[in-house]
Amino acid sequence: MALIKSISGIRGTIGGRVNENLTPLDVVKFTSAFGTWLQNNKNKKDLTLVVGRDARISGAMVNSLVTATLQGLGIHVIDLGLSTTPTVEVMVPELNTDGGIILTASHNPKQWNALKLLNEKGEFISGENGAEVLALAESEEFNYAEVDDLGKYETRDDGFAIHIQKILDLPMVDSEAIKAKKYKIVVDAVNSTGGIAIPQLLEHLGCEVIKLYCEPNGHFPHNPEPLKEHLGDICELVKKEKADLGIVVDPDVDRLALVDENGELFGEEYTLVAVADYLLKHKKGAAISNLSSSRALRDVARKHDSEYFASAVGEVNVVTLMKEKNAVIGGEGNGGIIYPDLHYGRDSLVGVALFLTHLANENKTVSELRATYPSYFMGKKKIELTPDIDVDSLLTKMEKEYQNEEVSTVDGVKIDFEQNWVHLRKSNTEPIIRIYTEASSQEEADSLGDQMITKIKSLI
């Protein structure tokens, strides 16, 4: 069991001891800290927050604690109930509120839950702000409201409808082209809120929807991280139903994985690549991903005479760089699409609409579309070190060792060779260097990782 407090929020496993797991006391303390921090930083008396949750078993209980605590601080609450991370992000500015809290542990298993914190723009609070919230939680310097000043509570059930309409209104979403194709699509939403939102969107786009694990009861039928080894059921059902496409989302619907008509994975990295290909074809500009994402996005950007930039790993870092470069599209290689014309957050719903528009306009099957992109293969390895080894010093030695190559030190050390790359990052929690590689074959990617392990050992 675990409790992880970080600048992006608090997450942990339900039950157990205070300060060791995500217990009711921990939920109340952290909610109090965020609410108090907002009160300290806003020059107005009445604050309002939007709250929404995924379908985890613990969701209703955590939601009750969070909303009541906010009311106890004198903060008004608009409760969206079952929602998605991107829907809450869209609704914060839509309702002109002061921030939001999303109750979700994203792709973590069912025993986990978490509080993700949003500012008034519906974007994740900065690392600096997160550190201030953590300090407040430790000090417990909270001042709750007196009885006449308790916050008001209201519910809304129109979040999905508003979010979906905003997507349908986007100039780059061609609803008529999609409707004309009458796509047959299987959806695996791992029994969370994507099982409500994604079918609603697809029905607006004239698609026939076959639901797999779309009952929002929080009983995840497989590991909720949308990786190949967890997705055998949808791959089989796509073939059996002779569907055009399979769509997979994680519990809070910010990661999008696709399955082609043959039951083969499109590749999480290539969700962003395909969407960028469509958008950059119509509007030149920057594309952004993080340093551990596929080179395929860079290749597609160059194809359209556009620029590509890589940020440090983490959604907040991607968004910061997207704003700096006024990017057309950005995201992360885990299937996270960030389309700034809608909002600065990973959003599977807008990803689905943009991908289907691209597919319809290209008049190809999903596998034919995938074949138009360069094929890269990724490897992930790690090297465990003894606690007395200075990891930063080791990474500096690796940087010097490969100084004649293209090297980035934005986040660890990334070495771009002509045909492949390697990204070395130290773990924040243990004496480990994580080694990410990408090459034109799996064997080459794995071999490059092994070479790096050998090189690191020789420098110790």
N, C-alpha and C positions, 0 to 999 in steps of 0.2 A: 504494500500500500504506500501511497506517496502524496505529498503536498508540494507543489512547485510554485513558488512566488517569483514572478518575473516582471519586467517592465511592461510586458504586453498583457498582464492580467494574472489571475490565479487559477490554477487547475489542480485537481487531485482526485483521489478515489473516495467514494462515498463511504461513510462509516468510520469506526475506529476512534483514535484519540485526537484531541484538540492539538493543533499545530503539527500533526503528523499526517493527517488526512483532511479531506474536504468535509469537515463537520458543520453542523448548523452554526456553531459559534464562529467558525472561520468565515463562513458566508456572510454573517452579520457584520463581523469586524471589517472585512474587506469592502463590503458595500458601504458601510459607514465612512470608511476612509475615502472612497471615491466621491461620495456625496458631499462630504465635508470639504474635500479638495476643490470641487466645483464651486461650492458656496464661497470659499476663500478667494477664488479667482474670478468670480463674476460680480459685476457691479449692479446687481439687481436682487430684489428680495425673493420673488417667486421663481423658482426653477422648476422645469418640467423635463423628465427623462422618458425615453421610449425603452420598453423592455420587451424582448422576444426570446423564444427558446426553441431548441430542436426537440425531437420526440423522445429523448432519453427517459428511462423509467423514473429517474430522480428529478426530472425536469419540473414537475408541478410543485414538489416540495421545495426545491431551491428557489423557484419563482416566488412562492409565498413568502419565503424569508427575505428575498431581495426587495420585493415591492413593499412589504410592511416596514422594512428598515428605512427605505427611502421616505415613506410617509412619516415615519418617526422623526426624521430629520427636518420635516416640513417641506419636502420635495414632492411635487405632483407627479403622478405616474400614468403613462398611457401604455397599457399592456396589450400587445399584439397577440399574446398567446402563442400557439404553434406558429412558427415563422422560419425564416432562413436568415443566415448572416447577411447576405446582400439585401434582403428585403428590409431588415432593420436599418441597415446603412442608408438605404434610399428614403425611408420614412422619417429619419431624424430631421433632415433639412426640409422635407415635404411638410412636416407638421410644425416647422420652425421652433424646435425644442433645443434644449441646452446640451444634449448628449444622449447617450444610450448605453444599455448593457445587453449583451447577447449571452444567453446561457447555453453554452455548447462546449463540448470537448473535441469538436471537429471530428477527425478520423480515429480518435482514441476509442478503445472498447467500451462496452456499456457501463462498467463500474465507474468510469470517469465522468466528471462534469467540470465546468469552468465558467468563469466570468470574463468576457472580453469587453473592453471599455472603449467607448466612442466619444469623440468631441462633437461640437455643435455642427460640424460639416458632415457627420456620419462617417468619419474616418477614425482609424485607430489612433489613440493618443500617442504622443511621441515618447521616446525612451526617457527623455528628461522628465516629462510629466509623470510617466509611470513610476520613476524612482521617487518622486515626491509623494505619490499615493502610497507606495510601500512604506515610506518613512512615517506617514501619518498612521498607517495601520499598526506599526510597531509602537508608536507613542500613545495610541488610543485617546488622542485629544479630540473627542467628539462632544458636541453640544446639541442634544436632542431638543425638539420643539415642545413647547407647552401645549396643553390640550386644545386650545382654540386655534393653534397654528399648525396642526397636523396637515400633511399633504393630502390632496384629493387623489382618488383612484378612478380611472375609467378604462374600459376595454374597447378595442376596435377590431373588427374582423375584415377590414377592406385592404389590408396591407398587400396581399398577393395581387388583388385586382389593380391597385394603383401601380405597383411595380411592373406588372405585365403590360399594362397600357402604355407606360413610359417606354418600354422596349418596342412595342408595336409602332409607336410614334416616331422612332428613330429613322432618319432618312436612309441609313445604310441597311435597314431591315426591310426586305422585299417580301411582304406577306403574300402578295398575289402570286409571285413566282413559286413560293413554297407550296401554296394551296394547289396550284396547277399540277404539282407532282404527286399529290395524294400519297405521301410517304407513309409507310407502315413501320412503326418504331416501337421497340421493346424498351421499357424503362425499369432499371433496378435502382431503387432509392433506399435500400438497406433498412426498410421499415422506419424511415424518419420523414421529415417534413418535405423533402424533395418529392415524395409520393403524392403530395397534394399539389405543389407548385408546378413541377415539370409537366405533368399531364394537362393541367389547366392551360399552360402556355401552348403546348402542342395542339390542343384542340382548337385554340384560337387561330392556329396556323394551318388548320384543315388536315391534320395528320390523324391516322388511325393509331391509337395507343394500346399497346398490350402491357399490362402492369405486372411486374415481378417484384415482390417485396416492397409494395407501395402502401402498406397499412401502417400509419404512424403510431405504432405501439411501443417503440423503443427496444423491441427484442430483435437485435441484429442477427440475421440468419447466417452471416459470414463475417469475417474480419472487415470492419467498415472502411479500411483504407483501400481505395480503388486500384489495386495492383493486380497483375495478371493471375497470380496464384490464387486469388480470392474470387475470380469472376467466371468460373467454369459454367455456372448455371445459366447466366445470360448468354454466354457464347453458344451454348447448346440450343437455347430457346430461339435465338435469332435465326439459326439454321432451320430449326423445326418449323417455325412460322413463316419461313421465307421472307423475313423482314428486310427492309432496306438499311436499317441502322439499329444499333443498340446504344442507349444512353445510360451511363452510370454516374451517380453523384454520391458524395460522402454525406454524413448525417446533417451537416449544416449548409450544404449545397454551395460551397465555394470552390469545389474541385470537380472538374468535368473530364470523364474518360469516355471514349467512344469505341464501339465494336462495329466492324464492317459487315457487309452482307454475307460473308463466308464464315462468320463467327470468330474472326481474328481481331485482336486488339489493334486499334489505329495507332496507339502509343500515346501515353499521357503528354509527353513532350510535344507531340505533333498537333494537339488541340490548339495551342497558341500559335503554332507555325501556320496552320491552315487559315485561322481567323486573320492573322497578320497578312498573309498572302492576299486575301480578299480586300482588306482595308487599304493596304499600301498600293494596290493596283489602282485605286481610285483617288488616293490622296497621299502625296509624298510627305515624308516626315520620319521622325525617329521611332524605332521599336526598342523596347527595353525588356530585359529579363535579368535574372541574377547570374552570378558567376558560375553556378553549378548547373545551369540549364544548357540545353543542346545548342550546338553551333548552327543547326538548321535554321534558326530564326535569323541569325546574321546573314546566312546565304540568301534567304528569301528577301530580306531588306535590301541587300545589294542588287538582287535581281530587279528590284523596282526603283533603283537609284535613290535609295533611302539609307539613313544612318542607323547603326545599331550600337547600343551601349549596354554595359553590364553593371549592375549594382551589387553591393554586398547582399548576402542571403537574408531573406526576411521581407515580408510584404511591405512594411513601413519603409524600408530602404528602397524597394522598387518604386513605390509611389513618390518618394522624395525626388528620385532621379527623373521620373516621368514628368513631374512638374517643372523641374529645372530645364529639361530638354523639350518641353511642350510636346510630349510624345503623342503619336496617333494611337498607339496600342502598346500594352505592356502586360506583364504577368510573370508567372513562375512555371517552371517545367513540370510541376505536379498537376497540370490541368487547370491552373488558376488564370482566368482571363480578366484583365483590368481594362475596361473601355471607358476612357475619361469623358466621352460625350454623354454618358449616363451617370457614372460616379466613380470615385477612386477606391474601388474595392474589388476583390476577386468575386466573380459573379457567373455562376453556371448558367443561369437563365439567359442572360444576354449572349453568353458564349454559344448556347444552343441556337438562338435566333440568327446570329451572324454566320455560324457554320452552315446551317441549312440554307441560308440565302446564297452563300458561296457554292454549295453543292448543287443547288437548283440552277444557278447561272452558268456553272461549268458543264451542266448536263452530263455528269459522270456518275458512276457508282462510287461508293465510299472507297472501295479498294483501288479503283482507277485514280481517284483523287490522291490517295496516299502514295501511289506509285510516281506521282509527279514531283515528289519531294526527295531530297537526298537522304539516304539511309545512314543513320549513325547509330552506334550501339554504346551503351554506357556501362561502366563498371564501378562498383563501390567496394572499397576495402578499408581496413583500418590497421594501424600498427599501435600496439599497446606498449607503453613505456613505463619505466619505473618512476615513482613520484619525485625522485631527486633530479630527474633530467629536466633541463630548461627547454621547454617546447618552443618558446619564442626564439631562442638562440638557434635552435635546430632549423626553424623555418627561414631565419636570416641566412644561414649557411646554404640552404637549398636555393634561395634567391640568388646568391652570389654564384653558386655552381652553374646556374643556367642563365647568367646575365646576358648572354649573346642571343637568347631567344626573347620573344615578346612576353614580358612578365608583369603581372598585376599584383599589387599588395593591398588592394582595397579591403580584402577580407581573406586573411591567410595569405597563401601564395598560389597564384594561378599561372601556369606556364603554357603558353600557346605555341605548339610546334606547327609545322606546315600542314601535316596530315591529321593531327590529333591534339588533345590537350589533357592536362592533369591539374586538379585543384586540390590543394592541401589545406585543411582547416583543423585547428585544434578544438577539442571538445571543451566546453565551459565547465564541465562537471567531473571529468576524469582525465588522467594522463594518457590521452589518446590523440593521434593525428588521423583524421578521416581523409581518405584518398579517393577522390572522384576522378574518373577518366572517361574519355569519349574517343571513339575511333570508328573506322569504317567496317569493322567486324567485332564480334564479341570477344573472339580470341585475342585480337590485337588490344582491345580495351583492357582485358584482364591481364595480359602480359605487361602492358605499360604500368599497371598498378603494382605488379610484382617487382618490376624494375625499380620503381620508386621506393618500395619497401627496402630493397637491397641497398639502394643509394643512401637512404636515411640511416640505416644501420651502420653503414661505413663511416658516416659522419659523427656518430655518437662517441 
